[in-house]
């Protein structure tokens, strides 16, 4: 699974760079936001289902971990500082940190709601 997520992350990042402004890492930002929402959603569902911790880890880190882009985010941020592009650096840091935390929370509450109201079969 990790291979497919890694390939999709690569192409999603490249697609966003082509469609949108290529001077800002929108692709990495989008993937980070998407992953944060997905992991929040899954953990919200798992919390309601009282899934054992080792199953949570297996599903989230084992199957979906290749979608994460923290090292890419770190390198892109460093390159912005190194080139003196402090404005983009601050936007990148802010949008990644605040956005990922908010989307993880939205995903968690949505997952909990869905599990309590629609996924009662487990």
Backbone as JSON, one array per atom type, in Angstrom:
{
  "sequence": "XXXXXXXXXXXXXXXXXXXXXXXXXXXXXXXXXXXXXXXXXXXXXXXXXXXXXXXXXXXXXXXXXXXXXXXXXXXXXXXXXXXXXXXXXXXXXXXXXXXXXXXXXXXXXXXXXXXXXXXXXX",
  "N": [[0.82, -1.19, 0.0], [1.93, 1.19, 0.75], [3.63, 1.89, -1.36], [1.84, 2.65, -3.42], [0.6, 4.88, -2.24], [2.82, 6.55, -2.0], [3.53, 7.01, -4.67], [1.18, 8.26, -5.57], [1.26, 10.53, -3.96], [3.53, 11.81, -4.99], [2.72, 12.39, -7.67], [0.45, 13.93, -7.18], [1.56, 16.14, -5.88], [3.17, 17.15, -7.96], [1.19, 17.73, -9.88], [-0.28, 19.79, -8.64], [1.72, 21.7, -8.56], [1.96, 22.29, -11.25], [-0.6, 23.2, -11.97], [-1.12, 25.29, -10.19], [0.58, 28.07, -8.71], [3.99, 27.71, -9.02], [6.01, 28.56, -7.33], [5.51, 28.26, -4.72], [5.1, 25.66, -2.36], [2.48, 24.22, -2.89], [1.55, 21.66, -3.48], [2.76, 19.91, -1.61], [1.66, 21.04, 0.7], [-1.1, 20.54, 0.26], [-1.13, 17.72, 0.26], [-0.24, 17.25, 2.88], [-2.38, 18.39, 4.3], [-4.48, 16.76, 3.4], [-3.67, 14.2, 4.3], [-3.65, 14.66, 7.08], [-6.36, 15.09, 7.57], [-7.39, 12.56, 6.8], [-6.09, 10.79, 8.62], [-7.07, 11.8, 11.02], [-9.82, 11.31, 10.64], [-9.83, 8.48, 10.49], [-8.83, 7.82, 13.07], [-10.85, 8.91, 14.63], [-12.98, 7.21, 13.99], [-11.85, 4.77, 14.83], [-11.62, 5.25, 17.55], [-14.26, 5.31, 18.49], [-14.99, 2.71, 17.87], [-13.39, 1.37, 19.61], [-10.92, 0.25, 18.86], [-8.05, -1.76, 19.03], [-4.8, -0.52, 20.03], [-2.57, -1.52, 18.52], [-3.72, -2.25, 16.1], [-4.64, 0.19, 15.18], [-2.18, 1.49, 14.72], [-1.08, -0.23, 12.79], [-2.81, 0.13, 10.61], [-2.8, 2.94, 10.13], [-0.03, 3.76, 10.11], [1.19, 1.64, 8.81], [-0.2, 1.22, 6.33], [-0.8, 3.77, 5.27], [1.27, 5.57, 5.69], [3.15, 6.35, 3.77], [2.11, 8.49, 2.47], [2.7, 10.76, 3.85], [4.53, 13.84, 4.2], [6.48, 15.13, 5.68], [9.3, 15.42, 5.71], [9.75, 16.5, 3.18], [8.32, 18.89, 3.46], [9.92, 20.06, 5.47], [12.4, 20.38, 4.11], [11.64, 22.04, 1.95], [10.85, 24.29, 3.39], [13.26, 25.0, 4.62], [14.74, 25.65, 2.3], [13.41, 27.92, 1.49], [14.09, 29.72, 3.54], [16.86, 29.71, 3.19], [17.08, 30.91, 0.69], [16.26, 33.41, 1.29], [13.59, 33.99, 1.24], [11.52, 34.9, 3.19], [8.85, 35.59, 3.63], [7.3, 33.68, 2.18], [8.22, 31.47, 3.53], [7.14, 31.87, 6.14], [4.39, 31.78, 5.55], [4.24, 29.16, 4.58], [5.0, 27.6, 6.84], [3.0, 28.4, 8.67], [0.54, 27.73, 7.33], [0.86, 24.97, 7.0], [1.22, 23.98, 9.68], [-1.02, 25.02, 11.22], [-3.16, 24.36, 9.51], [-2.95, 21.52, 9.24], [-3.36, 20.64, 11.86], [-5.95, 21.62, 12.4], [-7.43, 20.25, 10.38], [-6.96, 17.59, 11.1], [-8.37, 17.53, 13.49], [-11.0, 18.12, 12.57], [-11.38, 15.89, 10.92], [-11.21, 13.88, 12.89], [-13.48, 14.4, 14.55], [-15.5, 14.17, 12.64], [-15.14, 11.5, 11.85], [-15.69, 10.21, 14.31], [-18.39, 10.95, 14.61], [-19.53, 9.72, 12.33], [-18.95, 7.03, 12.86], [-20.4, 6.59, 15.19], [-23.01, 7.03, 14.35], [-23.49, 5.92, 11.8], [-21.81, 3.78, 11.18], [-22.29, 1.47, 12.8], [-22.05, -1.23, 12.78], [-19.77, -2.57, 13.62]],
  "CA": [[0.0, 0.0, 0.0], [2.78, 2.36, 0.87], [4.12, 2.23, -2.69], [0.8, 3.37, -4.15], [0.44, 6.2, -1.63], [4.0, 7.36, -2.32], [3.41, 7.41, -6.08], [0.1, 9.25, -5.68], [1.75, 11.78, -3.35], [4.44, 12.42, -5.95], [1.98, 12.96, -8.79], [-0.43, 14.99, -6.67], [2.42, 17.3, -5.66], [3.55, 17.69, -9.27], [-0.01, 18.28, -10.51], [-0.57, 21.08, -8.02], [2.76, 22.65, -8.97], [1.68, 22.68, -12.63], [-1.86, 23.94, -12.03], [-1.03, 26.51, -9.4], [1.84, 28.78, -8.68], [5.07, 26.77, -8.73], [7.0, 29.12, -6.41], [5.09, 27.9, -3.36], [4.86, 24.21, -2.36], [1.07, 23.9, -2.66], [1.36, 20.21, -3.54], [3.12, 19.36, -0.29], [0.65, 21.53, 1.63], [-2.34, 19.8, 0.02], [-0.95, 16.34, 0.73], [-0.21, 17.28, 4.35], [-3.76, 18.63, 4.76], [-5.27, 15.56, 3.1], [-3.26, 13.14, 5.23], [-4.1, 15.01, 8.43], [-7.8, 14.83, 7.61], [-7.6, 11.11, 6.73], [-5.69, 10.15, 9.87], [-8.05, 12.22, 12.03], [-11.05, 10.57, 10.35], [-9.63, 7.09, 10.9], [-8.72, 7.71, 14.52], [-12.19, 9.14, 15.17], [-13.72, 5.95, 13.83], [-11.23, 3.76, 15.69], [-11.91, 5.58, 18.95], [-15.63, 4.86, 18.77], [-15.0, 1.25, 17.78], [-12.45, 0.87, 20.62], [-9.94, -0.57, 18.17], [-6.81, -1.93, 19.78], [-3.75, 0.38, 19.54], [-1.7, -2.08, 17.48], [-4.45, -2.2, 14.83], [-4.6, 1.59, 14.74], [-0.85, 1.74, 14.17], [-0.89, -1.0, 11.57], [-3.58, 0.73, 9.52], [-2.39, 4.3, 9.81], [1.38, 3.87, 9.73], [1.55, 0.58, 7.87], [-0.79, 1.36, 5.01], [-0.96, 5.13, 4.77], [2.38, 6.43, 6.08], [3.9, 6.86, 2.61], [1.5, 9.73, 2.0], [3.18, 11.91, 4.62], [5.54, 14.62, 3.5], [7.13, 16.03, 6.63], [10.67, 15.71, 5.3], [9.64, 17.42, 2.05], [7.93, 20.17, 4.07], [11.09, 20.61, 6.16], [13.39, 20.81, 3.12], [11.1, 23.21, 1.24], [10.9, 25.42, 4.32], [14.67, 25.39, 4.73], [15.15, 26.28, 1.05], [12.85, 29.27, 1.5], [14.94, 30.51, 4.42], [18.17, 29.81, 2.57], [17.01, 31.85, -0.44], [15.82, 34.71, 1.78], [12.16, 34.17, 0.98], [10.94, 34.75, 4.53], [7.4, 35.7, 3.57], [6.78, 32.37, 1.8], [8.54, 30.57, 4.64], [6.16, 32.04, 7.22], [3.11, 31.25, 5.07], [4.35, 27.71, 4.51], [4.97, 27.08, 8.21], [1.68, 28.66, 9.27], [-0.51, 26.95, 6.67], [1.06, 23.55, 7.3], [0.98, 23.66, 11.09], [-2.4, 25.3, 11.62], [-4.07, 23.58, 8.66], [-2.93, 20.08, 9.54], [-3.98, 20.42, 13.17], [-7.39, 21.82, 12.24], [-8.02, 19.18, 9.58], [-6.95, 16.36, 11.9], [-9.5, 17.65, 14.42], [-12.24, 17.99, 11.8], [-11.47, 14.48, 10.56], [-11.49, 13.08, 14.09], [-14.88, 14.57, 14.95], [-16.35, 13.6, 11.59], [-15.02, 10.05, 11.98], [-16.44, 9.81, 15.5], [-19.81, 11.1, 14.3], [-19.93, 8.68, 11.37], [-18.89, 5.72, 13.51], [-21.5, 6.49, 16.18], [-24.34, 7.14, 13.75], [-23.66, 5.21, 10.54], [-20.97, 2.58, 11.1], [-22.51, 0.77, 14.06], [-21.99, -2.67, 12.58], [-18.59, -3.17, 14.26]],
  "C": [[0.86, 1.25, 0.0], [3.31, 2.84, -0.48], [3.1, 3.08, -3.45], [0.55, 4.77, -3.57], [1.62, 7.11, -1.99], [3.94, 7.86, -3.76], [2.32, 8.47, -6.23], [0.52, 10.58, -5.05], [2.64, 12.52, -4.33], [3.67, 13.1, -7.08], [1.02, 14.06, -8.36], [0.36, 16.27, -6.44], [2.8, 17.96, -6.98], [2.36, 18.34, -9.97], [-0.33, 19.66, -9.95], [0.48, 22.13, -8.4], [2.53, 23.14, -10.39], [0.46, 23.59, -12.69], [-1.74, 25.29, -11.34], [0.39, 27.07, -9.47], [2.97, 27.85, -8.25], [6.13, 27.31, -7.78], [6.66, 28.84, -4.95], [4.7, 26.43, -3.37], [3.41, 23.83, -2.03], [0.82, 22.39, -2.67], [1.66, 19.54, -2.21], [2.08, 19.78, 0.75], [-0.65, 20.74, 1.48], [-2.24, 18.37, 0.54], [-0.91, 16.29, 2.25], [-1.61, 17.5, 4.91], [-4.61, 17.38, 4.57], [-4.94, 14.44, 4.09], [-3.75, 13.42, 6.64], [-5.6, 14.75, 8.58], [-8.07, 13.33, 7.64], [-7.23, 10.44, 8.05], [-6.62, 10.54, 11.01], [-9.35, 11.46, 11.87], [-10.94, 9.13, 10.84], [-9.56, 6.95, 12.41], [-10.04, 8.02, 15.22], [-13.04, 7.9, 15.11], [-13.17, 4.9, 14.79], [-11.53, 3.99, 17.16], [-13.3, 5.08, 19.34], [-15.69, 3.33, 18.78], [-14.12, 0.59, 18.84], [-11.45, -0.11, 20.0], [-8.65, -0.61, 18.97], [-5.69, -1.06, 19.18], [-2.88, -0.22, 18.44], [-2.4, -2.14, 16.13], [-4.47, -0.78, 14.28], [-3.26, 1.89, 14.07], [-0.63, 1.02, 12.86], [-1.6, -0.33, 10.39], [-3.04, 2.1, 9.15], [-0.93, 4.39, 9.38], [1.76, 2.82, 8.71], [1.05, 0.82, 6.47], [-0.71, 2.77, 4.44], [0.25, 6.03, 5.0], [3.11, 7.04, 4.89], [3.3, 8.14, 2.05], [2.07, 10.95, 2.71], [4.35, 12.58, 3.92], [6.32, 15.53, 4.44], [8.56, 16.37, 6.19], [10.69, 16.66, 4.1], [9.29, 18.82, 2.55], [9.14, 20.84, 4.73], [12.12, 21.14, 5.16], [12.9, 22.04, 2.37], [11.15, 24.46, 2.12], [12.33, 25.93, 4.48], [15.14, 26.13, 3.48], [14.6, 27.7, 0.95], [13.68, 30.2, 2.38], [16.28, 30.77, 3.75], [18.19, 30.81, 1.42], [16.53, 33.24, -0.01], [14.35, 35.0, 1.56], [11.38, 33.95, 2.28], [9.42, 34.82, 4.54], [6.77, 34.34, 3.21], [7.06, 31.34, 2.9], [7.5, 30.66, 5.75], [4.78, 31.53, 6.8], [3.13, 29.72, 5.05], [4.25, 27.07, 5.89], [3.57, 27.22, 8.81], [0.59, 27.79, 8.66], [-0.38, 25.45, 6.96], [0.69, 23.23, 8.74], [-0.48, 23.86, 11.5], [-3.37, 24.44, 10.82], [-4.11, 22.1, 9.01], [-3.58, 19.78, 10.88], [-5.5, 20.58, 13.08], [-8.05, 20.67, 11.47], [-7.98, 17.83, 10.29], [-8.11, 16.37, 12.88], [-10.84, 17.49, 13.72], [-12.45, 16.53, 11.4], [-11.83, 13.6, 11.74], [-12.96, 13.18, 14.49], [-15.85, 14.02, 13.9], [-16.32, 12.07, 11.66], [-15.78, 9.52, 13.17], [-17.94, 9.88, 15.24], [-20.29, 9.99, 13.37], [-19.95, 7.3, 12.03], [-20.04, 5.54, 14.49], [-22.86, 6.41, 15.5], [-24.55, 6.27, 12.5], [-22.89, 3.91, 10.45], [-21.09, 1.76, 12.37], [-22.34, -0.74, 13.96], [-20.78, -3.32, 13.22], [-18.6, -2.94, 15.75]]
}
